[in-house]
Amino acid sequence: MLFISHDLAVVNFLCDRAYVMKARGKTWNKAELMHF
């Protein structure tokens, strides 16, 4: 159970990161993304 819970936590973390990057991509322009 510990490993399964850990894997789910990692997946949720990665999904959250991807969501944040998408949200930032919508507000930032490509020049800022390239600089980042």
C-alpha positions, -999 to +999 in steps of 0.1 A: +000+000+000+029+023+008+044+020-027+010+025-044+003+056-023+037+069-031+033+063-068-001+081-068+014+110-049+042+113-075+016+111-104-005+137-087+025+160-082+036+156-119+000+163-131-001+194-109+032+206-123+019+200-159-013+219-151+007+248-136+030+250-166-001+250-189-017+277-169+015+298-171+018+291-208-016+306-214-007+338-196+030+341-206+041+348-242+066+326-260+095+350-254+090+347-216+087+310-218+120+307-238+137+330-213+123+308-184 
